[in-house]
Amino acid sequence: MSKSIAIILLPGFALTSFSLTVEAFSVANLLSEKDIYHCTVYSGSDNPKKMSVISSNNIPIQTTKHISEFESADIICLCAYQGASRYYNDALNFLLKKHYRSGKKLASLSSGSFIFAKAGLLAKTACTVTAEQEDIFRELYPKVTLQESLYTVSEQIFTCRGGTTALDLMMYLIGMDNGTELTEQISLRFQSDRIRTLAEINKSNQYLKLRLKAPMLGAAVEIMEANIEEPYSIERLSEMIGSSVRHLEQLFKKHLKVTPNKYYLNIRLQRVLKLVEETSLPLSEVANACGFSSHSYMGQCFRKKYGDHPSAFRKRVLTQDL
C-alpha cells in the first residue's frame, strides 16, 4: 500500500528543496518498481483560486490542489523559505494542528519550522532552519531548541536546513519505511547526477544509519564532527540536541559501545592522525586545530590510541615515503 505525501508550497518557497523532495520519492518508486509513494502538490496561497505558487527565485509552479481541498495524507511536507517568519494563514494553521493531533508526520523543507512554531507544534521537540535564519528564529522562539545539524527528527516532526539537505531528510523518511538498502540505491542515483560527491554521500549515509538507530545519536555525531577545533562539552552538546546527558550517554553505550566523550575524543584523534600523516604542521598547531589544550596532552592521548607519539609516527611515515 502506498503512502500519501502532501507537499504544500508557500509563496517564496525554495525550489531546490521542493525539487529534491519530489525526485527522492519518484526515484524510490522507480527503484522499487511500484508506487510506494503518491505525491500531491498543494498551494498554500491565501487565494484559494490561485493554483500557481511563485518560488524564491521567481519560478512559478503549478499545483494540483489548494489547501482548502486537503483531505488527508500520511506525511505533510511544508515547503517555505522567503517570508516564512512573517507568514500566517488560519486555514493552514488549523490543518497542521489537526494533522499533528491525528498522530501523522510533518516535515519542513527549508523554513517551515517557523510555521510549525507558530502553530505551537515545537514545544516538545527541537528543530532546524536555514543557517541565515537561525538568529531570527531564536529571537522569535527562544524556548524552541535549534539543532546545528543537516536535519532534525522526532516522532512526528522532521525539519532540515534547506537546499540539498531536503534530500538527506527525505532519505531518512524513506529509510524508516524501507530500510537502508533502498536509500543507498537512491544515493547512487543522485550521485550519477553529481548532486553529491562520493565523500558527501558516504558521510550522509553514515548520519542516516545513526539516526535510524536513534535520531539524537546521529545529530550528536554530526555536531561533533563539525566542531573539532573548539569541541563542545557533552553537557552543551546534549542541550543543543534537546537531550539530557544521561540519555545521550545511554544511546552511545547502547549503539556504539562507547561514551560520548570517548567517541568525541576518537574523532579528534582521527583528525590528528590525518594532519600528522599528510601535513608538516607543527604539533602545537595540530593540537589547536583538533581541540587539545596542549600538544603534550594530545601526544598522551595519541600514544594511548595509536601506540606511538605523533612525532615518532610522522617520522616513520616520512621514512617510508623515501
HELIX and SHEET records of a PDB file:
HELIX    1   1 LEU A   15  SER A   32  1                                  18    
HELIX    2   2 ILE A   67  GLU A   69  5                                   3    
HELIX    3   3 ASP A   90  ARG A  101  1                                  12    
HELIX    4   4 GLY A  112  LYS A  118  1                                   7    
HELIX    5   5 ALA A  131  GLN A  133  5                                   3    
HELIX    6   6 GLU A  134  LEU A  140  1                                   7    
HELIX    7   7 THR A  165  ASN A  178  1                                  14    
HELIX    8   8 THR A  180  SER A  192  1                                  13    
HELIX    9   9 LEU A  198  LYS A  213  1                                  16    
HELIX   10  10 PRO A  215  ALA A  226  1                                  12    
HELIX   11  11 ILE A  234  MET A  240  1                                   7    
HELIX   12  12 VAL A  245  HIS A  255  1                                  11    
HELIX   13  13 PRO A  260  GLU A  278  1                                  19    
HELIX   14  14 LEU A  283  ALA A  289  1                                   7    
HELIX   15  15 HIS A  295  TYR A  306  1                                  12    
HELIX   16  16 PRO A  310  ASP A  321  1                                  12    
SHEET    1   A 7 LYS A  65  HIS A  66  0                                        
SHEET    2   A 7 TYR A  37  SER A  43  1                                        
SHEET    3   A 7 LYS A   3  LEU A   9  1                                        
SHEET    4   A 7 ILE A  75  ALA A  80  1                                        
SHEET    5   A 7 LYS A 105  SER A 110  1                                        
SHEET    6   A 7 ILE A 157  CYS A 160  1                                        
SHEET    7   A 7 TYR A 151  VAL A 153 -1                                        
SHEET    1   B 2 SER A  52  ILE A  54  0                                        
SHEET    2   B 2 PRO A  60  GLN A  62 -1                                        
END                                                                             
